[in-house]
Amino acid sequence: MKNSEIIELSQEDLTARLKEEKAALNKLKFAHAVSAIENPNAIKAARKNIARIATEVSKRKNAAKSETASEA
């Protein structure tokens, strides 16, 4: 998932997508522990997607806090 796609998502979609990506990462890790998966780089890609989404979520939270602080 590209950053441009992540930025276009709403806050609710981001949190839902983050939850889905974390579940997918857990499944990948479990599958890799049981028997080697075909593409172990998929774990790395999943972690990076989670980080991208989490960064956007925190960026939006910080922006909302700074707007609230500047209004008060």
C-alpha positions as CSV (number, residue, x, y, z in Angstrom):
1,M,0.0,0.0,0.0
2,K,1.4,3.4,-1.0
3,N,1.5,6.5,1.1
4,S,-0.7,8.3,-1.3
5,E,-3.3,5.6,-0.8
6,I,-3.0,5.8,2.9
7,I,-3.4,9.6,3.0
8,E,-6.7,9.3,1.1
9,L,-8.3,7.0,3.6
10,S,-10.5,8.3,6.4
11,Q,-9.6,7.9,10.1
12,E,-12.1,5.0,10.5
13,D,-10.7,3.2,7.4
14,L,-7.2,3.7,8.7
15,T,-7.9,2.1,12.1
16,A,-9.8,-0.8,10.4
17,R,-6.9,-1.3,7.9
18,L,-4.4,-1.2,10.7
19,K,-6.3,-3.9,12.6
20,E,-6.5,-6.0,9.4
21,E,-2.8,-5.6,8.6
22,K,-1.8,-6.6,12.2
23,A,-4.0,-9.8,11.9
24,A,-2.4,-10.6,8.5
25,L,1.1,-10.2,10.0
26,N,0.3,-12.5,12.9
27,K,-1.0,-15.1,10.4
28,L,2.2,-14.7,8.3
29,K,4.4,-15.1,11.4
30,F,2.5,-18.2,12.5
31,A,2.6,-19.8,9.1
32,H,6.4,-19.1,8.9
33,A,6.9,-20.6,12.3
34,V,5.1,-23.8,11.4
35,S,6.7,-24.2,8.0
36,A,8.8,-21.9,5.9
37,I,6.6,-19.6,3.8
38,E,7.3,-19.2,0.1
39,N,8.2,-15.5,0.4
40,P,9.6,-14.5,3.8
41,N,9.9,-10.9,2.6
42,A,6.2,-10.7,2.9
43,I,6.6,-10.4,6.7
44,K,8.9,-7.4,6.2
45,A,6.5,-5.8,3.8
46,A,3.6,-6.3,6.2
47,R,5.6,-4.6,9.0
48,K,6.4,-1.7,6.8
49,N,2.7,-1.3,5.8
50,I,1.7,-1.3,9.5
51,A,4.3,1.3,10.3
52,R,3.1,3.5,7.4
53,I,-0.5,3.3,8.6
54,A,0.4,3.8,12.2
55,T,2.5,6.9,11.3
56,E,-0.5,8.4,9.4
57,V,-2.8,7.7,12.4
58,S,-0.4,9.4,14.8
59,K,0.2,12.3,12.5
60,R,-3.6,13.0,12.3
61,K,-3.9,12.7,16.1
62,N,-1.1,15.2,16.6
63,A,-2.6,17.6,14.1
64,A,-5.9,17.4,15.8
65,K,-4.3,18.1,19.2
66,S,-2.4,21.1,17.9
67,E,-5.5,22.5,16.3
68,T,-7.4,22.1,19.6
69,A,-4.5,23.7,21.5
70,S,-4.3,26.6,19.1
71,E,-8.0,27.3,19.4
72,A,-8.0,27.4,23.2
